[in-house]
Amino acid sequence: AFFLPENFVLAGSAFALLIAAGVSDYLFQRMAGRVKRGLGGIMDVKLAHLISEKGEIEVPADQIKPGDILVVKEGERLPIDGEVTEGDAYINESFLTKESERVFKQAGDIAYAGTLNEGAPFKIKALRSKSDALIAQAMLSAEQARKSKMPFRATTNILSVGIIVIIIALIGSVYYLSKDMTKIAALFFAFGAGHMAFLGRSSAISLIYSLIPNGIVVNGENMLERLLRVRSLILHKTERLQFSKKGISSVIPFWNADENKVLLLAASAHKYSHDPLARIILEEAKKRNLQYAAPAKFEMIKDRGSKAQMPDGMILLAGDEEFMRFSNIHIQESIIQRIQSEKEQGIEQIILIAYNDKVIGAISFTDALQMTSKMAVEELKKTKLINEVLIISEENQGGLKKIAEYLGADRCLSGQSVEQQKEIIDKIAIEGKRPIFVGDGISDKEVLSASWVGVAVGAMENDFPANTAGIILFKNKLTLLPLAISEARKLISVLRVNFLLCLAYHVVIVALILFGIFGVFETLAAHLAFNVILMLNSARAVMIKN
């Protein structure tokens, strides 16, 4: 060991200890703040193009209020969450969903702050201020989770207290037996102040922020650890969370028309429609590269159909049989028979397209059970955490059993009120099967709050359930849930390795000090080197595989 006058040993050790603590804190801030700064950079849109009485003007994005009309130009990021009011938008939402394919938006669709306009300019009406945007709320939830208990906190505290007690006992023994101030200072320094943080704090916080660009928000105290202790999965089928997706079954032409002509006219008729089927028709038309025209005039009639007047003066009608009769359009018997035949084959919804007062085609729709939901349930079962899968719904739906069988659920319960759902959760919890409840975060807020882990799906389609769900998924995709569990498992694995390394480090370093091999400065070097080792191991927790 290096020689130092006894009266400088403790002072020097204390000074070195402060340096080590400062270095550790710096490493922690670098690790935990990197992703947060990246998200903040995406949201750092300074200016917005506001449509005012004076025309288009540039204003600070922070001054935008709900109801303001903005223009978003090509290559710009949206400053706020807003509803598209004019123009077709092609939005890159990859930083929210990790999906590289740009998303088509039309009038009535919602576009989100921080997403990138990769198409022509379009107009939006601000729905929220910049500080209340979806991504801002996600970052706020992550910040609140950062301030709450982290995984392994109890174990870390026990380890810290145990090491302190042992070190103090050794310091007292050395002082009593030899009064060797160099060993006393080295033992004092062996515990240090920095590397204990790496047992959980930096890894957990970094992971919480890293999950946000993957469409996952951790929104509650110790949720990562709770997520790994669930034993049953409850899926709540609601109007917003269907586990199925409506799509076009067939395009049926009449009067010598072909499929593309029927689809093209249907797209023109639905260009400005807010009907859920309109999006499906427009997306199919784009897949087929059909160049449909925008109508000069458009109106929805009786919520059953749409009427569009084209630039050449021709009228397009789109709706069901009742709407056509209401519009005085004659439907031939052969067409009625074809519609009936489609319904007998399980088709649930058919719209007719009329042009020049004549029905020239029909488009049939059906609900296809989502393969992604089935895959998600299978992945959750593979985690060996889930022992039971249950599907519940308020409505008495005959199709619930079919969905349960398709997803591989063990049982299904229909006609369950909110209170009954809470009773089911309590009963499952008493049985030791800690439930993870998956809902939409709107109609099932109370049930989400009462669950061991509540998961709200589809925050981009619904309101952000900031105070109800422990885990929030941006998209209506259950496949994000297995990813969250996988990353939580990896975090706990990292923390366990850190835990064992910390134990081994203190055993070895104390032995080297007591045998006189290490002095103060050797211990300082070992302390800093060990912090780096822990940081590198902790970094594995935020290397998310998509």
Phi, psi and omega per residue, in radians:
A1 nan 2.670 3.117
F2 -1.317 2.546 -3.113
F3 -1.548 2.303 3.013
L4 -2.404 2.536 3.061
P5 -1.006 2.439 -3.022
E6 -1.001 -0.621 -3.070
N7 -1.276 -0.168 3.083
F8 -1.805 -0.158 -3.023
V9 -1.127 -0.898 -3.096
L10 -1.163 -0.710 3.130
A11 -1.100 -0.762 3.118
G12 -1.137 -0.682 3.125
S13 -1.119 -0.739 -3.138
A14 -1.109 -0.718 3.122
F15 -1.114 -0.763 3.111
A16 -1.106 -0.628 3.122
L17 -1.094 -0.714 3.115
L18 -1.138 -0.676 3.102
I19 -1.092 -0.799 -3.139
A20 -1.075 -0.719 3.129
A21 -1.110 -0.708 3.119
G22 -1.120 -0.716 3.104
V23 -1.110 -0.767 3.137
S24 -1.081 -0.740 -3.136
D25 -1.156 -0.651 3.095
Y26 -1.091 -0.788 3.116
L27 -1.077 -0.705 3.118
F28 -1.087 -0.817 -3.126
Q29 -1.092 -0.691 3.105
R30 -1.087 -0.729 -3.063
M31 -1.293 -0.831 -3.047
A32 -1.341 -0.435 -3.049
G33 -1.667 -0.161 -3.048
R34 -1.070 -0.911 -3.114
V35 -1.174 -0.676 3.130
K36 -1.052 -0.752 3.123
R37 -1.138 -0.629 3.111
G38 -1.103 -0.750 3.110
L39 -1.157 -0.707 3.116
G40 -1.100 -0.605 3.114
G41 -1.135 -0.681 3.111
I42 -1.124 -0.620 -3.133
M43 -1.450 -0.102 -3.047
D44 -1.432 1.094 3.065
V45 -1.605 2.017 -3.002
K46 -1.391 -0.753 -2.997
L47 -2.116 2.701 3.076
A48 -2.347 2.636 3.132
H49 -1.670 1.758 -3.073
L50 -1.624 2.347 3.037
I51 -1.550 1.942 -3.118
S52 -2.065 -3.081 3.100
E53 -1.111 -0.420 -3.141
K54 -1.576 0.037 -3.086
G55 1.842 -2.715 -3.116
E56 -1.455 2.181 3.126
I57 -2.324 2.696 3.073
E58 -1.611 2.279 3.121
V59 -2.347 2.751 3.052
P60 -1.054 2.365 -3.091
A61 -1.053 -0.512 -3.134
D62 -1.168 -0.295 -3.095
Q63 -1.612 -0.060 -3.137
I64 -1.196 2.355 3.139
K65 -2.015 2.710 3.064
P66 -0.961 2.326 -3.123
G67 1.777 -0.322 3.109
D68 -1.160 2.519 3.087
I69 -1.756 2.227 -3.097
L70 -2.146 2.729 2.969
V71 -1.891 2.240 3.082
V72 -1.912 2.045 -3.045
K73 -1.604 2.857 -3.102
E74 -1.016 2.335 3.115
G75 1.486 0.001 -3.127
E76 -1.732 2.628 3.003
R77 -1.559 2.532 -3.132
L78 -1.241 2.323 -3.124
P79 -1.404 -0.387 -3.072
I80 -2.517 2.980 2.953
D81 -1.385 2.345 -3.118
G82 -2.705 2.892 3.110
E83 -1.731 2.241 3.118
V84 -1.138 2.245 -3.124
T85 -1.990 -0.420 -3.089
E86 -2.708 2.317 3.110
G87 1.674 2.737 3.051
D88 -1.628 2.272 -3.071
A89 -1.959 2.454 3.029
Y90 -2.084 1.862 -2.943
I91 -1.923 2.364 3.007
N92 -1.641 1.912 -3.129
E93 -1.845 0.375 -2.977
S94 -1.085 -0.538 -3.120
F95 -1.269 -0.274 3.077
L96 -1.690 -0.535 -2.975
T97 -2.185 -0.166 -3.069
K98 1.089 0.331 3.076
E99 -1.754 2.082 -3.011
S100 -1.306 -0.434 -3.096
E101 -1.241 2.251 -3.130
R102 -1.189 2.649 -3.027
V103 -1.844 2.291 3.112
F104 -1.437 2.276 3.095
K105 -2.189 2.494 3.080
Q106 -2.286 -3.133 -3.110
A107 -0.923 2.258 -3.130
G108 1.742 -0.306 3.122
D109 -1.438 2.750 -3.123
I110 -1.762 2.315 3.026
A111 -2.038 2.617 -2.927
Y112 -2.004 2.596 3.126
A113 -1.002 2.432 3.120
G114 1.578 -0.308 3.095
T115 -1.347 2.780 -2.962
L116 -1.907 2.274 3.072
N117 -1.425 1.987 3.139
E118 -1.887 0.285 3.120
G119 -2.236 -2.725 -3.127
A120 -1.245 2.842 3.092
P121 -1.038 2.572 3.069
F122 -2.548 2.902 -3.115
K123 -1.905 2.520 3.078
I124 -2.340 2.668 3.016
K125 -1.808 2.154 -3.086
A126 -1.083 2.256 3.095
L127 -1.692 -0.531 -3.109
R128 -2.494 2.843 3.016
S129 -1.281 2.936 -3.116
K130 -1.041 -0.674 -3.102
S131 -1.246 -0.312 -3.130
D132 -1.798 0.159 -3.127
A133 -1.107 2.791 -3.104
L134 -0.938 -0.872 -3.087
I135 -1.188 -0.578 3.097
A136 -1.141 -0.707 3.099
Q137 -1.171 -0.639 3.100
A138 -1.102 -0.752 3.132
M139 -1.181 -0.612 3.087
L140 -1.131 -0.734 3.105
S141 -1.098 -0.710 3.110
A142 -1.130 -0.660 3.122
E143 -1.150 -0.682 3.098
Q144 -1.175 -0.664 3.077
A145 -1.135 -0.589 3.123
R146 -1.074 -0.601 -3.094
K147 -1.449 -0.181 -3.133
S148 -1.571 -3.078 -3.100
K149 -1.161 2.418 3.106
M150 -1.738 2.752 3.083
P151 -0.978 2.515 3.090
F152 1.242 0.196 -3.086
R153 -1.078 -0.778 -3.131
A154 -1.076 -0.796 -3.137
T155 -1.114 -0.702 3.127
T156 -1.092 -0.733 3.129
N157 -1.106 -0.738 3.117
I158 -1.075 -0.784 3.129
L159 -1.079 -0.769 -3.122
S160 -1.085 -0.827 -3.139
V161 -1.104 -0.734 3.134
G162 -1.065 -0.773 3.138
I163 -1.143 -0.720 3.126
I164 -1.049 -0.813 -3.128
V165 -1.055 -0.790 -3.129
I166 -1.121 -0.775 -3.128
I167 -1.093 -0.774 3.131
I168 -1.084 -0.728 3.117
A169 -1.093 -0.718 3.127
L170 -1.181 -0.708 3.106
I171 -1.055 -0.787 3.114
G172 -1.078 -0.714 -3.133
S173 -1.143 -0.786 -3.137
V174 -1.102 -0.744 3.138
Y175 -1.113 -0.719 -3.107
Y176 -1.187 -0.687 -3.041
L177 -1.488 -0.680 -3.008
S178 -2.305 -0.283 -3.048
K179 0.913 0.618 3.119
D180 -1.427 1.763 -3.037
M181 -1.189 -0.487 3.116
T182 -1.146 -0.778 3.111
K183 -1.164 -0.672 3.137
I184 -1.086 -0.788 3.139
A185 -1.126 -0.709 -3.141
A186 -1.131 -0.718 3.107
L187 -1.128 -0.711 3.110
F188 -1.053 -0.700 -3.099
F189 -1.342 -0.397 -3.088
A190 -1.025 -0.627 3.132
F191 -1.248 -0.820 3.078
G192 1.220 -3.033 -3.088
A193 -2.290 -0.121 -2.982
G194 -1.798 -0.840 -2.886
H195 -1.275 -0.222 3.095
M196 -1.140 -0.498 3.137
A197 -1.065 -0.545 -3.059
F198 -1.301 -0.128 3.093
L199 -1.151 -0.371 -3.115
G200 -2.848 -0.678 -2.943
R201 -1.054 -1.008 -3.056
S202 -1.160 -0.722 -3.109
S203 -1.101 -0.829 -3.081
A204 -1.159 -0.749 -3.124
I205 -1.155 -0.757 3.133
S206 -1.071 -0.709 3.135
L207 -1.143 -0.726 3.141
I208 -1.002 -0.788 3.130
Y209 -1.270 -0.596 -3.127
S210 -1.201 -0.442 -3.136
L211 -1.304 -0.405 -3.089
I212 -1.047 -0.826 3.103
P213 -1.159 -0.175 3.060
N214 -1.671 0.137 3.083
G215 1.453 0.379 -3.100
I216 -2.226 2.245 3.097
V217 -2.067 2.177 3.052
V218 -1.564 2.073 -2.907
N219 -2.289 0.963 3.124
G220 3.101 2.870 -3.075
E221 -1.170 2.093 3.010
N222 1.063 0.516 -3.053
M223 -1.167 -0.564 3.135
L224 -1.079 -0.724 3.132
E225 -1.259 -0.709 3.128
R226 -1.106 -0.602 -3.113
L227 -1.043 -0.510 -3.103
L228 -1.547 0.057 -3.125
R229 -1.998 0.138 3.128
V230 -1.297 2.711 3.137
R231 -2.297 -0.248 3.137
S232 -2.405 2.611 -3.128
L233 -2.046 2.176 3.096
I234 -2.016 2.085 3.115
L235 -1.809 2.168 -3.107
H236 -1.753 1.900 3.115
K237 -1.415 2.053 3.129
T238 -2.217 -3.115 3.107
E239 -1.087 -0.580 -3.120
R240 -1.564 -0.442 -3.093
L241 -2.043 1.624 -2.947
Q242 -1.767 -0.335 -3.035
F243 1.045 0.373 3.081
S244 -2.567 2.882 -3.099
K245 -2.442 2.213 3.139
K246 -1.315 2.426 3.130
G247 -2.607 2.945 3.140
I248 -1.304 2.224 3.087
S249 -1.527 -0.793 3.132
S250 -2.801 2.667 3.015
V251 -1.917 2.106 -3.001
I252 -1.980 1.912 -3.139
P253 -1.522 2.606 3.023
F254 -2.227 2.896 3.026
W255 0.965 0.841 3.067
N256 1.106 0.214 3.031
A257 -1.374 2.920 3.043
D258 -2.038 3.009 -3.064
E259 -1.022 -0.775 -3.086
N260 -1.110 -0.655 3.125
K261 -1.157 -0.745 3.116
V262 -1.058 -0.788 -3.114
L263 -1.177 -0.675 3.130
L264 -1.102 -0.803 3.123
L265 -1.170 -0.636 3.104
A266 -1.118 -0.679 3.119
A267 -1.140 -0.724 3.100
S268 -1.104 -0.712 -3.133
A269 -1.171 -0.439 -3.081
H270 -1.884 0.167 -3.063
K271 -0.908 -0.768 -3.088
Y272 -1.919 0.272 -3.111
S273 -1.417 2.545 3.050
H274 -1.727 0.082 3.094
D275 -1.065 2.372 3.134
P276 -0.981 -0.509 3.137
L277 -1.265 -0.373 -3.114
A278 -1.067 -0.760 -3.141
R279 -1.041 -0.718 -3.123
I280 -1.116 -0.758 3.141
I281 -1.132 -0.793 -3.110
L282 -1.136 -0.697 3.120
E283 -1.137 -0.681 3.117
E284 -1.164 -0.685 3.105
A285 -1.093 -0.688 3.121
K286 -1.193 -0.647 3.095
K287 -1.057 -0.598 -3.134
R288 -1.573 0.102 3.129
N289 1.006 0.702 3.119
L290 -1.555 2.225 -3.120
Q291 -1.609 1.559 -3.101
Y292 -1.570 2.618 -3.106
A293 -1.587 2.671 3.063
A294 -1.521 2.412 -3.141
P295 -1.260 2.665 3.086
A296 -1.333 -0.589 3.088
K297 -2.363 2.583 -3.122
F298 -2.564 2.499 3.032
E299 -2.691 2.557 3.018
M300 -1.622 2.404 -3.073
I301 -2.132 2.098 3.059
K302 1.001 0.334 -3.103
D303 0.986 0.328 -3.131
R304 -1.975 -0.262 -3.089
G305 -2.985 3.109 -3.115
S306 -2.233 2.637 3.117
K307 -2.194 2.181 -3.112
A308 -2.232 2.259 3.051
Q309 -1.748 2.099 -3.082
M310 -1.396 2.850 -3.128
P311 -0.984 -0.485 3.141
D312 -1.485 0.072 3.100
G313 1.614 -0.171 3.136
M314 -1.258 2.610 -3.093
I315 -1.864 2.296 3.058
L316 -1.954 2.359 3.065
L317 -2.157 2.468 3.102
A318 -2.464 2.174 3.139
G319 3.057 -3.016 -3.111
D320 -1.470 -3.069 -3.094
E321 -1.059 -0.730 -3.122
E322 -1.083 -0.707 3.138
F323 -1.135 -0.685 -3.138
M324 -1.141 -0.711 3.133
R325 -1.187 -0.670 3.081
F326 -1.064 -0.552 -3.128
S327 -1.591 0.162 3.099
N328 1.096 0.624 3.063
I329 -1.732 2.176 -3.138
H330 -1.353 2.304 3.109
I331 -1.915 2.051 -3.112
Q332 -1.123 2.694 -3.114
E333 -1.062 -0.657 -3.140
S334 -1.098 -0.620 3.118
I335 -1.229 -0.725 3.105
I336 -1.053 -0.720 3.125
Q337 -1.123 -0.698 3.123
R338 -1.137 -0.698 3.107
I339 -1.093 -0.767 3.133
Q340 -1.091 -0.687 3.118
S341 -1.094 -0.706 3.119
E342 -1.103 -0.740 -3.127
K343 -1.159 -0.619 3.104
E344 -1.157 -0.369 3.114
Q345 -1.590 0.166 3.061
G346 1.712 0.069 3.112
I347 -1.234 2.245 -3.031
E348 -1.637 -0.448 -3.042
Q349 -2.556 2.355 -3.139
I350 -2.390 2.318 3.014
I351 -2.013 2.542 3.122
L352 -1.822 2.566 3.120
I353 -2.014 2.118 -3.139
A354 -1.990 2.391 -3.119
Y355 -2.443 2.254 -3.072
N356 1.020 0.738 3.100
D357 1.082 0.441 -3.131
K358 -2.422 2.335 3.104
V359 -1.279 2.003 -3.099
I360 -1.850 -0.059 3.127
G361 -3.134 2.996 3.119
A362 -2.477 2.668 3.062
I363 -2.219 2.194 -3.130
S364 -1.830 2.556 -3.095
F365 -2.205 2.628 3.077
T366 -2.570 2.736 3.084
D367 -1.548 2.135 3.068
A368 -1.822 2.208 3.117
L369 -1.088 2.344 -3.022
Q370 -1.267 2.130 3.081
M371 -1.113 -0.587 -3.117
T372 -1.107 -0.633 3.097
S373 -1.143 -0.731 3.113
K374 -1.091 -0.765 3.127
M375 -1.101 -0.677 -3.137
A376 -1.115 -0.771 3.117
V377 -1.092 -0.718 3.115
E378 -1.101 -0.728 3.129
E379 -1.146 -0.666 3.125
L380 -1.141 -0.661 3.087
K381 -1.153 -0.592 -3.141
K382 -1.183 -0.337 3.130
T383 -1.219 -0.223 -3.117
K384 1.211 0.175 3.085
L385 -1.568 -0.696 -3.006
I386 -1.543 2.065 3.099
N387 -1.746 -0.300 -3.086
E388 -2.589 2.418 3.072
V389 -2.106 2.212 -3.097
L390 -2.238 2.381 3.045
I391 -1.977 2.269 3.138
I392 -2.235 2.745 3.126
S393 -2.721 2.619 3.082
E394 -1.265 -0.585 -3.027
E395 -1.503 2.694 3.047
N396 -1.516 1.521 -3.029
Q397 -1.873 2.161 3.112
G398 -1.162 -0.456 -3.110
G399 -1.374 -0.109 -3.099
L400 -1.121 -0.679 3.131
K401 -1.129 -0.665 3.116
K402 -1.107 -0.742 3.113
I403 -1.128 -0.741 3.139
A404 -1.050 -0.758 3.135
E405 -1.139 -0.699 -3.109
Y406 -1.159 -0.738 -3.102
L407 -1.381 -0.235 -3.123
G408 1.494 0.479 3.123
A409 -1.316 2.634 -3.139
D410 -1.351 -0.564 3.114
R411 -2.799 2.872 3.103
C412 -2.398 2.562 -3.131
L413 -2.305 2.072 3.114
S414 -1.831 2.908 3.113
G415 1.187 0.529 -3.089
Q416 -1.739 2.072 3.090
S417 -1.286 3.020 3.138
V418 -1.041 -0.771 3.135
E419 -1.101 -0.704 3.108
Q420 -1.145 -0.644 3.092
Q421 -1.111 -0.713 3.115
K422 -1.149 -0.635 3.092
E423 -1.142 -0.677 3.103
I424 -1.083 -0.760 3.140
I425 -1.105 -0.768 3.127
D426 -1.070 -0.733 -3.134
K427 -1.127 -0.763 3.123
I428 -1.108 -0.684 3.139
A429 -1.152 -0.691 3.122
I430 -1.101 -0.601 3.123
E431 -1.295 -0.033 3.124
G432 1.508 0.101 3.119
K433 -1.717 1.345 -3.075
R434 -0.915 2.085 -2.991
P435 -1.549 2.479 2.909
I436 -1.870 2.056 -3.028
F437 -1.803 2.149 -3.116
V438 -1.888 2.048 3.135
G439 -2.451 -2.960 -3.105
D440 -1.648 -0.128 3.109
G441 1.368 0.060 -3.134
I442 -1.955 -1.067 -3.094
S443 -1.485 -0.127 -3.043
D444 -2.253 0.603 -3.108
K445 -1.019 -0.769 -3.099
E446 -1.121 -0.691 -3.105
V447 -1.226 -0.703 3.094
L448 -1.028 -0.760 -3.114
S449 -1.155 -0.548 -3.086
A450 -1.449 -0.194 -3.053
S451 -1.424 2.756 3.045
W452 -1.008 -0.835 2.975
V453 -2.362 2.126 3.081
G454 -1.772 2.272 -3.127
V455 -2.071 2.062 3.087
A456 -1.713 2.163 -3.072
V457 -1.820 2.407 3.020
G458 1.507 0.718 3.139
A459 -1.111 -0.394 3.123
M460 -1.335 -0.358 3.103
E461 -1.716 -0.454 -3.085
N462 -2.013 -3.136 3.047
D463 -1.211 2.638 -3.129
F464 -1.270 2.015 -3.057
P465 -1.461 1.173 -2.946
A466 -1.056 -0.654 -3.000
N467 -1.898 0.252 -3.069
T468 -2.087 -0.692 -3.021
A469 -1.836 2.504 3.089
G470 -1.382 -0.580 3.089
I471 -2.199 2.313 -3.128
I472 -2.122 2.233 3.109
L473 -1.886 2.182 -3.092
F474 -1.051 -0.853 -3.048
K475 -1.643 2.804 3.079
N476 -1.439 1.062 -3.073
K477 -2.332 1.983 3.128
L478 -1.184 -0.325 -3.099
T479 -1.119 -0.288 3.081
L480 -1.252 -0.440 -3.093
L481 -1.179 -0.815 3.055
P482 -1.036 -0.587 3.096
L483 -1.110 -0.752 3.126
A484 -1.077 -0.736 3.134
I485 -1.154 -0.736 3.129
S486 -1.048 -0.758 -3.123
E487 -1.239 -0.625 3.074
A488 -1.118 -0.683 3.091
R489 -1.097 -0.746 -3.137
K490 -1.110 -0.681 3.112
L491 -1.059 -0.855 -3.124
I492 -1.080 -0.652 3.090
S493 -1.075 -0.761 3.113
V494 -1.081 -0.759 -3.118
L495 -1.147 -0.635 3.103
R496 -1.138 -0.721 3.097
V497 -1.096 -0.761 3.089
N498 -1.049 -0.695 3.132
F499 -1.051 -0.844 -3.133
L500 -1.183 -0.691 3.098
L501 -1.082 -0.684 -3.135
C502 -1.128 -0.753 3.094
L503 -1.062 -0.845 -3.114
A504 -1.089 -0.725 -3.137
Y505 -1.021 -0.815 -3.075
H506 -1.224 -0.623 3.086
V507 -1.093 -0.833 -3.095
V508 -1.177 -0.815 -3.052
I509 -1.154 -0.680 3.109
V510 -1.132 -0.721 3.117
A511 -1.081 -0.754 -3.138
L512 -1.137 -0.595 3.116
I513 -1.239 -0.828 -3.083
L514 -1.128 -0.552 3.113
F515 -1.505 0.090 3.062
G516 1.357 0.196 -3.128
I517 -1.405 -0.683 3.132
F518 -1.888 2.380 2.970
G519 -1.894 -2.765 -3.057
V520 -1.110 -0.860 -3.027
F521 -1.296 -0.564 3.042
E522 -1.125 -0.692 3.103
T523 -1.143 -0.669 3.080
L524 -1.040 -0.825 -3.138
A525 -1.072 -0.756 3.124
A526 -1.111 -0.680 -3.128
H527 -1.078 -0.850 -3.129
L528 -1.148 -0.714 3.125
A529 -1.094 -0.680 -3.135
F530 -1.179 -0.614 3.068
N531 -1.045 -0.730 -3.141
V532 -1.120 -0.726 3.125
I533 -1.062 -0.789 3.136
L534 -1.124 -0.679 3.139
M535 -1.116 -0.759 3.141
L536 -1.114 -0.700 3.097
N537 -1.171 -0.692 -3.134
S538 -1.145 -0.515 -3.125
A539 -1.096 -0.392 3.120
R540 -1.078 -0.457 -3.061
A541 -1.184 -0.396 -3.073
V542 -1.870 0.136 3.065
M543 -1.520 1.433 -3.005
I544 -1.422 2.268 3.060
K545 -1.601 2.175 -3.119
N546 -1.577 nan nan
